[in-house]
Amino acid sequence: MTVKVRPVNLNSEQDELLDVLQRNLKDLPHVHRFSWLYQNNPAGTARSWFAYEKETQKIVGVASVFPRAMWLGREVKLCGQVGDFAIDISHRSLGPALMLQRATFEPVHQGILAFCYDCPPHDPGMSTFRRLGIPANCQMHRYARLLKTDRQLMKHLGQGRLAMAASVPGNFLLNLWTFRRHRVPGLEISLHTGHFGEEFSWLDQQIGGGDIIRSRRRAEDLNWRYREDPLHKYQVLTARRNGELIAFVIFSISNQDAHIIDLCGLV
């Protein structure tokens, strides 16, 4: 069978796209997030491509590019994040994957996007990029910070009195270390429960791009990403000095763990 690639009409071929995703990326509720992710992004509508069998017209794979407004130096440019890359198991050879990967570069070649990027979750995900001569140019590092010693002590000492007794001085020393190292005078830290207003757009403009590449964080971007997400709930803490917003952090809580999702502010 000959495999070819063509653009997807997101209005008339939504069901076909969802079928491919649900067959291959089964952990995500694709139906519930489709409108939000593909159509309601303030940076623009997603672009998608199907891999299909020429003889039967059967759809066997899909790849998408989601628009992202990014600061590049002192300017904001429209870029794209590659995602929802899925190929049926019967066609998981390098050929169809390379064809779909090349298709995601088309908006860049056409001048619609400044660049597109991907964040493969593992080394095998880099195989198509290596074949295309595109090496990884940065790495993501994850950091963890212990807030309480109880759970770690229970792992090593069991759920008995020894672990409970050891956690008391352990938590005390941990809090003492935090208190001494991370206090900044003159800051007002508070929980932000509503939508993101224009002060967040002002902060994004004040930070600008500098010598780095970073996501734009205007109010409309933050509201879409963190208030309108149909799958996740987020909490926001703001830092103010004399009432003026200077930084914020966005996080989620799952069981006993807090995950920092975004951090932005003036240095």
N, C-alpha and C positions, 0 to 999 in steps of 0.2 A: 504494500500500500504506500502511495505517495502522500506525504504530509505537507500541508501548506499552512500559511498563517494569513489571517485577515483581521481588520478592525471589528470590534463589537459595537452594535447599536444598543446602548444601554436602555433605551426606551422600549424597543420591541423584542430584545433578546435577553431580558433580565432573567427569565425562568431558565434559559439554557445556561447562562453564566452561573446561576445559583446551583444548578444540577452538578456542574463540574466541581465547584467548590465543596459541595456537600459530600460528593463521592470521595474526594481526596484529602480534604482538610476538615475532618469530622468533629474536631474538638470545639469549633466555633459555631455559634448560632447565626449563620450568614444572613438569613432572611431578616432578622431583627435589626441588623446593623447596616443593611444595604443602602437605604435612603440616606442615612446619616453619613456614611463613609463615601459613597460614590456620587451622591447628587447634592448634598447640602453643605459641602465644604466651602467656607468663605473664600478660599484661594481658587476655587473653580471645580468643575466636574472632572471625575476620573476619566482616564483613557484605558481601554482594555483591548486585548487581542485574543482571538481564538486560534488554536492549532487544530486542524481538522483533516480528515482523510479525503483526498481529492475525489476518489472514486465513489465513496458512499456518502460524503458530506457529514459524516459523523464527527462530532466535536470531541476531541480527546485531551485538550489542555487549554489553559488560560493564563494570562499574566496581565497585571494592571500597573498603572502609574498614577499615584495620587498627588495632586498639586500641593506644593508647600511654598509659602512666601518666606524667603530667606534673606538675611542681611549678608551681603557680600561687600566687605569694606564699608563705605558710606552710603551704599545704595541697597534697596530691597529689590531682589530679582525673583521671578517665578521659577521654581525648581520642581523636581518630582521625586517621590519616594516609590521605589518598586515594591510591590507587595501582591498578596493573593496569587502567588505563582504555584500552579497546580497542574499536574499531568497524570492521566490515567496510568495505572500500573502496567498495562499492556504496551504503553508507548514510552516508558521511562528509559529511553536511550539518550545519548548525548545530542543526537540530531534535532529532535523536536524542541529540547530545552534550549539549544543554541539559537534556533529560529525565533522562539519566543523572546529570548533575552535580547537579540538584535532588534526585535520590533520595539522594545521599550526604549531604545535609543532614538527612534524616529522623531519624537517631538524636539529632541535636542538638535538633531541634524537639520530640522526645519526651522530652527530659531524660535520655537514656541517656548522652550524651557532653556534656562541657562545651563543646567546640568541635571542629571538624575543620579540617585544613589540607592544603595541597598545595604541591608544589615543582616547578612546570612547568620543564622543561629549556630552554625557548626561548620567545621572545615569542609565537609562534602558539599556544602552550599556554595563554596567558592569554585567548584569545578568548571562551571560554564564560563566564569570570568577568566579563569586561567587559560582556558582554551581560546578565548577571545583576546588574550594578551593583556588583560586588565588585572594587575595585582592589587591586593589590599593596600590602602594608603593611610589607614589609621586603625586603632584598636579601641574597643570599649572596655573599661575596667569597672568592675563592680566592687563596692566597698560595703562592709557591714560594721555596725557599731553596737556593742552590747549595752542594753539599757537596764537589764536586771540579770542577776546571776542565777536565779532559781532554776530555770529550765536546764541550763548547762550543768549545774551541779547534780541535778537529778539524773542526767544521762550517765554520769560517772559514778555517782554514789547511791543511786536508786532513790525511790520515793519514800524515804524513811526520815527518822528524826535527825540523822547526821546531816543530810542534805538541807533540811529546814534550818538547822542550827548554823550551818556554814554560810547560808545565804544572807543572814543578818549582817555580819561584818563585811561580807562581800559586797552587798548592796550599798552599805555605808561608805566603803572606800571608793566604789564606783561613782557615787553621787558627789563625794568630796573632790574627786579628780575632775568631774564635769564642772562643778561650781567654781573651781579655781582657774580653769583654763578657758572657759567660754563665756564669761560675762562681758558684755559691752555696755557701758553707761549711756544713758540718754535715749535708749530705744524703747518703743512701745510695741509689744508683741500682742497680737489679738487674732481671734478666729474670724475669718471672713466667710459669711454664710450665703450671701446673695450672689447675683450675677456680677461679672467683672465690668466695671465702669470705665469712663474715659481716663481716669487717673492711671490705669494700667497701660493704656495706649501712650500716655504722656511719658511714663517710665520707660517704655520700650524705645521711644524716640530719643530720650535722654541717654540711654545706654548706647544706642546705635550699633554699628558693626565693628568698628575698630579694625584690628588686624586678624580677625577671626571670621569664620562662617558660623552663623547661628540662626535658629528659627526666629521668625518674627513673632512677637507676643502682644499684639494689639488686643483690645477687648473682644473683638469679634472672633479672633483666633482662639482665645482662652475660653470663651463661652462655648464655642463649638466643641473644642477638645475635652473640656473638663466639666461642663454643665449639661451638655446635650448628649453626651455619650450614653447610648441606651443599654450598655452592658456593665458599666462600672460607675461607682460612686467615689468621689474624691473630696478631700478636705483641704482647706487653704488657710495658711497662717500668713499674716502680713507684718512687716516691720516698718514702723513710722518714726520719724524724728520731727518733733514739733508739729505733728499732725500730717506731715507730708510722707507719702508712700515712697520708700526707698528700696524695698525688697519684698519678695514673697516666696513661699515654698508650697508646693502641692504634693500631697501624699495620700496614700490609701492604707487602710488597716485590714488585715486578714488574720483572724484568730489573735495570736499574741505578737504578730509581726507588723511593723509599719514600714511601708515602702515609699521612699522619696521618688516622685515621678518627675518633678521639675523644680528648678531652683534658679531664681533670676533676681538681680539687684545691682545697684550702684556699688562700686568698689570704694 
